[in-house]
Amino acid sequence: MKIHGSHALPAGAARAYNLLQDPEVLASCMPGCEKLVKVADGTYEMKMKMVLAAVSGQFDGKVRITDPDPPHSFKLVVEGTGRIGFMKGEGLLRITPGGEQCTVQYDGDVHVGGTIAAVGQRLIDSTSKLMIKRFFDKLCERAAAASAP
């Protein structure tokens, strides 16, 4: 499944880049994320709960940040497995400055297998779009709160 889109953030490019690298910020913004712990430079262990229609389960996985080009872009590689299947994804995030705010563009591929793949492509598409929207909504809240006097 292809994912792509863009979201405006109320932060400059350098601050947005730093927010997107902060495991505490990422964990608080990712829907269902229960744990995101840095285990090496650019590598994090993740634990998250995935709910998709009547199918739900725990995922354990890794998140890696590759090809960093601060504050312009980086690649995100995510892998997770659980009793309801697996997910693998890779995407490029590009940050375009725009004064007091910036735009984060993302473009990538996600693959799922196992029980979660059986719920149907349309449901997976709509759920992933909802999760991405919730992530960026929370990230905007964090960015706005961090810039408030």
Secondary structure, 3 states (H helix, E strand, C coil): CEEEEEEEECCCHHHHHHHCCCHHHHHHHCCCEEEEEEEECCEEEEEEEEEECCEEEEEEEEEEEEEEECCCEEEEEEEEEECCEEEEEEEEEEEEEECCEEEEEEEEEEEEEHHHHHHCHHHHHHHHHHHHHHHHHHHHHHHHHHHCC
